[in-house]
Every structure is written in structure tokens, then in C-alpha cells.
Amino acid sequence: MRHSSGAVCIGALSLVIAIFSAAPAAGSGSGPMSTPSMGSFEKHESTREEKATNAYNSGVRLIHKADDAHADSVKATDPAKHKKLDDRAREYYTKAQQQFADAVGLNASLYQAWNYLGYSKRNLGDYAGALEAYDQALKLSPSYAEAIEYRGQAYLGLNRIDDAKEAYLALFASNRKLADKLLVAMKDWIGARRATPGALEAVTVDELERWVDERARITAQTAGLTPGGTASHWN
């Protein structure tokens, strides 16, 4: 009987030791325990998201450098300097494109990266590829105004005038600032087509010019009527 009772005590003591040995130390900050396989999965996913964010941020920095180089190339009067700056801009846009491609490869829901992937492709002359990227960004975030404006410019690059108009009208009521930016791009498109006769039917250019002039008048008459005025925007 004593032997039996002693066995129970030893067993209970062993159980208590086992419980305290398994418990996390007080104040260690440890959260609820998870199985090793789940912890590894979450860590893997976190790493992918971090890598996607890092690639996106790297791409944005490259875009800023590319835009600066492009702006300087436009202002350059010396042909050699213009070419050097233009080549530098293309190099940055190419590197940025790869960063954004990496970002969406790691995190396909990152609509901002899709948008900038389209932006870099458009500035490299790949308008069809840009449209695919913009469409993906807008599929994920339908009201993403920046992608709507950028896509409008890609439409212009492909001479899809009616689609560019629709992009402008989609922005007009909610983001006058970006609508105005797209309207300027339309004016630039008109000027470029005037400089290269025969590239597109003159009647198409004339029709868009009349439409742009009409929209400019409407914009002037209704400035400040939207919530937030010209600064109104979609998130």
C-alpha cells in the first residue's frame, strides 16, 4: 500500500515538472504557441511579403531617378547630352521594371506595384504590356485613380482615342488634378501628331483637339465644384 502511494506521488511530481518545463518563461513575450510547420509557413509568407515590399520600394527609387533623367533630357539642347540622359532614363526604367515584376511575382495583390510596372513599361514604349499591368492594378483596386490616368496615357500611345476619353471622363468627377494631367497629355499627343503628318488621319487629330478644347472650357467653368476642389482624389 505504501509502495502504491509512493508511486502516485512520484508520478504526480513528474507531471508537475513536465508542465512547468514546457511552459514559456514569464515575461519572455512569447505569444500563443503554434505547430512548427505552421510557424515555418507564416515565416515563409512574411519573408515573401517583405521581399515584395523591398522590391517595390527599390523600383520606386529607380522610377524617381528615371523621371529626373528624362526631364533633364527633354530640356537638354546639346544632342549628345540629350542622348546620354535619355539612355540613362531608359536604363533606370528597365531596372525599375524588373523590380516591380519581382514584387508582383512575390505578392500578386500589390496593386501599386502593378501600376508602376505599367508605368515603367509605358516609358519604355511597351504600351500593350503597360495596359496589361494597369488592367491588373485596376482589377485589384477599381478606383485607383493613378492607374486610370496612366492607362489613359497608354491608350494615347496606341492611338486609342475613345478609350483615352473614357479614362478622362472617369477621372473628371473625382480627381480633377489627374484629369487635368491627362488632358495635358492629350494636348501633347495632338502636338506630336501635328509634327508628324500622315501618322494618323488629320480628321481624328482635329476631332480630339476640338474635344480637348471643349473639356478645357468645362473644367474652367466647374473648377472647385467637386469635394476638395481640384485636389479631390480617390484613394
C-alpha positions in Angstrom: 0.0 0.0 0.0 2.8 2.4 0.9 4.6 1.4 -2.3 1.4 2.2 -4.3 1.0 5.6 -2.6 4.6 6.4 -3.2 4.3 5.6 -6.9 1.4 8.1 -7.2 3.3 10.9 -5.6 6.3 10.4 -7.9 4.1 10.3 -10.9 2.3 13.5 -9.9 5.6 15.2 -9.2 6.9 14.1 -12.6 3.7 15.6 -14.2 4.2 18.9 -12.5 7.8 19.2 -13.6 6.8 18.3 -17.1 4.2 21.0 -17.2 6.5 23.8 -15.9 9.3 22.7 -18.2 7.0 23.1 -21.2 5.6 26.4 -20.2 7.2 29.6 -21.6 9.2 31.7 -19.1 7.2 34.6 -17.5 7.9 37.9 -19.3 9.5 36.3 -22.3 6.9 37.9 -24.6 6.1 34.6 -26.3 2.7 34.5 -27.8 0.4 31.5 -28.3 2.4 28.5 -29.4 1.9 27.2 -32.9 3.0 24.0 -34.6 6.4 24.1 -36.1 5.0 23.5 -39.6 2.6 26.5 -39.3 5.3 28.7 -37.8 7.6 27.9 -40.8 4.8 28.7 -43.2 4.0 32.0 -41.6 7.7 32.9 -41.6 8.0 32.0 -45.2 5.0 34.1 -46.2 6.3 37.0 -44.2 9.6 36.8 -45.9 7.8 36.8 -49.3 5.8 39.9 -48.4 8.9 41.7 -47.1 10.8 40.8 -50.3 7.9 42.1 -52.4 7.8 45.4 -50.4 11.6 45.8 -50.7 11.5 45.2 -54.5 8.6 47.7 -54.8 10.5 50.4 -52.8 13.6 49.8 -54.8 11.6 50.2 -58.0 10.0 53.5 -56.8 13.5 54.9 -56.2 14.6 53.9 -59.7 11.4 55.5 -61.2 12.3 58.8 -59.5 15.8 58.6 -61.0 14.4 57.7 -64.4 11.9 60.5 -64.3 14.6 63.0 -63.3 16.9 61.9 -66.1 14.0 62.0 -68.6 13.1 65.5 -67.6 16.7 66.6 -67.9 16.9 65.0 -71.4 13.9 66.9 -72.6 15.5 70.2 -71.5 18.9 69.4 -72.9 19.8 71.3 -76.1 23.0 69.5 -76.8 22.2 66.3 -78.8 25.0 64.3 -77.2 23.8 65.3 -73.7 20.2 64.6 -74.6 21.1 61.1 -75.8 23.2 60.4 -72.7 20.4 61.4 -70.4 17.8 59.6 -72.4 19.8 56.4 -72.3 20.2 56.8 -68.6 16.5 57.2 -68.2 15.8 54.0 -70.2 18.3 52.2 -68.0 16.6 53.2 -64.9 13.1 52.4 -66.3 14.4 49.0 -67.3 15.8 48.2 -63.8 12.6 49.5 -62.2 10.5 47.3 -64.5 12.4 44.3 -63.2 11.9 45.3 -59.6 8.2 45.7 -60.0 8.0 42.4 -61.9 9.7 40.8 -58.9 7.4 42.5 -56.5 4.2 41.2 -58.2 5.8 37.8 -58.6 6.2 37.6 -54.8 2.9 39.4 -53.9 0.4 39.4 -56.8 -2.1 41.5 -54.7 0.3 44.5 -54.6 -1.7 46.7 -57.0 0.7 49.7 -56.6 3.5 47.5 -58.0 1.3 46.5 -60.9 0.6 50.2 -61.6 4.3 51.1 -61.6 5.1 48.0 -63.7 2.8 49.5 -66.3 4.4 52.9 -65.8 7.9 51.6 -66.4 6.7 49.6 -69.4 4.9 52.6 -70.9 8.0 54.8 -70.6 10.0 52.1 -72.4 7.4 52.1 -75.3 5.7 48.8 -74.4 2.2 50.2 -74.4 0.4 46.8 -74.8 2.4 45.4 -71.8 1.6 48.6 -69.8 -2.1 48.2 -70.4 -2.0 44.6 -69.1 -0.3 45.8 -65.9 -2.7 48.7 -65.5 -5.7 46.4 -66.0 -4.3 44.1 -63.3 -3.9 47.1 -60.9 -7.5 48.2 -61.6 -8.8 44.7 -61.2 -7.4 44.7 -57.7 -8.3 48.3 -56.9 -11.0 49.6 -59.4 -11.0 53.1 -58.1 -7.2 53.6 -58.2 -7.1 57.0 -60.0 -3.4 57.0 -60.8 -3.7 53.8 -62.7 -6.7 55.2 -64.6 -4.7 58.2 -65.6 -1.6 56.2 -66.6 -3.8 53.8 -68.6 -5.3 56.8 -70.4 -1.8 57.8 -71.5 -1.1 54.3 -72.7 -4.3 54.4 -74.7 -2.9 57.6 -76.3 0.3 55.8 -77.1 -1.7 53.2 -79.0 -3.9 55.9 -80.7 -7.0 54.5 -78.9 -8.6 57.9 -78.6 -12.0 56.9 -77.5 -10.6 54.8 -74.6 -8.4 57.8 -73.6 -11.5 60.0 -73.5 -13.3 57.5 -71.3 -10.3 57.5 -68.9 -10.5 61.3 -68.7 -14.3 61.3 -68.0 -13.8 58.6 -65.3 -11.4 61.0 -63.6 -13.2 64.2 -64.2 -15.8 63.9 -61.4 -13.5 62.5 -58.7 -9.9 63.6 -59.4 -9.6 66.9 -61.3 -5.9 67.0 -60.7 -5.3 63.8 -62.6 -8.0 64.6 -65.1 -6.1 67.8 -65.9 -2.9 65.9 -66.2 -4.4 63.5 -68.8 -5.8 66.5 -70.7 -2.3 67.9 -70.9 -1.1 64.6 -72.2 -3.8 64.7 -74.9 -2.6 68.2 -75.9 0.9 66.8 -76.2 -0.3 63.9 -78.2 -2.0 66.3 -80.6 1.1 68.4 -80.9 3.2 65.3 -81.7 0.7 64.2 -84.4 0.8 67.6 -85.9 4.5 67.4 -86.1 4.3 64.0 -88.0 1.7 64.4 -90.7 0.4 61.2 -92.1 1.0 59.2 -88.9 -2.8 59.4 -88.2 -5.8 60.8 -90.1 -5.9 64.5 -89.7 -9.6 64.4 -89.0 -9.0 62.2 -85.9 -6.5 64.7 -84.6 -8.8 67.7 -85.3 -11.7 65.9 -83.6 -9.7 65.3 -80.5 -8.4 68.8 -80.4 -12.0 70.2 -80.5 -13.0 67.7 -77.8 -10.0 68.8 -75.6 -10.8 72.5 -76.1 -14.4 71.8 -75.0 -13.3 69.9 -71.9 -10.8 72.6 -71.0 -13.7 75.2 -71.1 -15.9 72.9 -68.9 -13.0 72.4 -66.5 -12.5 76.2 -66.2 -16.2 76.7 -65.6 -16.6 74.0 -62.9 -13.3 74.3 -61.1 -13.7 73.8 -57.3 -17.2 72.2 -57.6 -16.1 68.7 -56.6 -15.4 67.8 -53.0 -12.0 69.1 -52.2 -11.8 71.1 -55.4 -9.0 70.3 -57.9 -7.2 68.4 -55.2 -10.1 65.8 -54.9 -8.8 62.3 -55.4 -9.6 58.7 -55.0 -7.7 56.5 -52.5 
